[in-house]
Each structure stands twice: as structure tokens, then as C-alpha cells.
Amino acid sequence: MAFTRLISAHPGTDSVYPGTDTTFEKLTTNAITNPKRFRSIERKVRTDGLSLVDQGLEEGVRSIASPIRNSRGEVIAAMKVSWHASRVDVDRMLEGFKPRLL
């Protein structure tokens, strides 16, 4: 749900990791470790209003998350749905869960 926190970041903030010396640990083969790629995903998360992580934190686990906002539009929480990768593909997650999360 870390990417979901990005949605609530201040509009002028480009990245939650603004430093060029930031390093990323490769937790799985799908983990994003390239800072430029990470920042690209940050921008997409902000635009889309949700994040999808495909086996980036745990092999075999896909998750999709979105923010929960209060009446003022402020992010107060997040909701995440996780599924085993063998049971649901990325397209199904986006088609089936995205409309319900947004």
C-alpha cells in the first residue's frame, strides 16, 4: 500500500524518494529497483488513483490498492485486495477490482 500513500502526497512533490542516493532492495524478481522506473510508477499511481503490484513484494502475490478519502477529499486510509497470482491475472484484477476500489 506504499504506492497508495503517494496519491495523498502534496501536488508539488515529485517523489517520496527525492534523493538520488536512494537504494531499493530486490525482494522478488519483479521488484522495482531502478529509481527512474520507480518514479515513473509513482506518476502513474497518482494519475490512475490506484496501484497494482504484481509479485513485487512477494512471489505469487498480486495486489491492488486505492485510497479512502473523507468528505474533504483527504486520504485517510487505504484499501488493498491481494490474490494469489495463479488464481487471477493482472487484467482480471484491473477489470474486476478496480471499479470497486474507485
C-alpha positions as CSV (number, residue, x, y, z in Angstrom):
1,M,0.0,0.0,0.0
2,A,3.1,2.2,-0.1
3,F,2.2,3.4,-3.6
4,T,-1.2,4.3,-2.4
5,R,0.3,6.8,0.0
6,L,1.7,8.6,-3.0
7,I,-1.7,9.6,-4.1
8,S,-2.1,11.8,-1.0
9,A,1.4,13.4,-1.3
10,H,1.5,17.1,-1.9
11,P,1.0,18.0,-5.6
12,G,4.4,19.7,-5.8
13,T,6.1,16.6,-4.6
14,D,7.7,14.5,-7.4
15,S,8.7,11.5,-5.3
16,V,8.5,10.0,-1.9
17,Y,12.2,9.2,-2.5
18,P,13.6,12.5,-3.9
19,G,17.2,11.7,-3.2
20,T,19.4,10.3,-6.0
21,D,21.2,8.1,-3.5
22,T,18.1,6.1,-2.6
23,T,18.6,2.3,-3.0
24,F,15.9,-0.3,-3.4
25,E,16.2,-3.9,-2.2
26,K,15.2,-6.5,-4.7
27,L,12.7,-8.6,-2.7
28,T,11.5,-10.6,-5.7
29,T,12.3,-10.9,-9.4
30,N,9.5,-8.4,-10.2
31,A,10.6,-5.8,-7.6
32,I,11.2,-2.3,-8.9
33,T,14.8,-1.3,-8.0
34,N,15.5,1.3,-10.7
35,P,14.8,4.7,-9.2
36,K,13.8,6.2,-12.6
37,R,11.3,3.3,-13.1
38,F,10.1,3.7,-9.6
39,R,9.4,7.4,-10.2
40,S,7.6,6.6,-13.4
41,I,5.3,4.2,-11.5
42,E,4.7,6.9,-8.8
43,R,3.4,9.3,-11.5
44,K,1.1,6.5,-12.9
45,V,-0.3,5.8,-9.5
46,R,-1.1,9.5,-8.9
47,T,-2.8,9.7,-12.4
48,D,-4.7,6.4,-12.1
49,G,-5.7,6.8,-8.4
50,L,-4.7,3.3,-7.5
51,S,-1.7,1.0,-7.5
52,L,-1.2,-2.6,-8.7
53,V,1.8,-4.6,-7.5
54,D,2.4,-7.8,-9.5
55,Q,4.6,-10.0,-7.4
56,G,6.8,-7.1,-6.4
57,L,6.8,-7.7,-2.7
58,E,6.1,-11.5,-2.5
59,E,6.4,-14.1,-5.2
60,G,3.0,-15.4,-6.3
61,V,1.0,-12.4,-4.8
62,R,-0.7,-9.6,-6.7
63,S,-2.4,-6.7,-5.0
64,I,-4.3,-3.7,-6.0
65,A,-4.9,-0.7,-3.6
66,S,-6.7,2.6,-3.6
67,P,-7.1,5.4,-1.1
68,I,-10.1,6.1,1.0
69,R,-11.0,9.8,1.2
70,N,-13.0,11.8,3.7
71,S,-15.6,14.4,2.7
72,R,-12.9,17.0,2.1
73,G,-11.1,14.7,-0.4
74,E,-8.2,14.0,2.0
75,V,-6.8,10.5,2.1
76,I,-7.5,9.0,5.5
77,A,-6.9,5.3,4.8
78,A,-6.3,2.8,2.0
79,M,-7.9,-0.5,0.9
80,K,-6.0,-3.3,-0.6
81,V,-7.1,-6.6,-2.2
82,S,-4.5,-9.3,-2.6
83,W,-4.8,-12.5,-4.6
84,H,-2.6,-15.4,-5.5
85,A,-1.1,-14.9,-8.9
86,S,-2.1,-18.4,-10.1
87,R,-5.8,-17.6,-9.5
88,V,-6.2,-14.1,-11.0
89,D,-4.2,-12.4,-13.8
90,V,-3.4,-8.7,-14.0
91,D,-6.2,-7.9,-16.5
92,R,-8.8,-9.6,-14.2
93,M,-7.6,-7.6,-11.2
94,L,-8.0,-4.4,-13.2
95,E,-11.3,-5.3,-14.7
96,G,-12.8,-6.9,-11.6
97,F,-11.4,-5.0,-8.7
98,K,-10.5,-1.5,-10.0
99,P,-14.2,-0.3,-10.4
100,R,-15.0,-1.5,-6.9
101,L,-12.0,0.2,-5.3
102,L,-12.5,3.5,-7.0
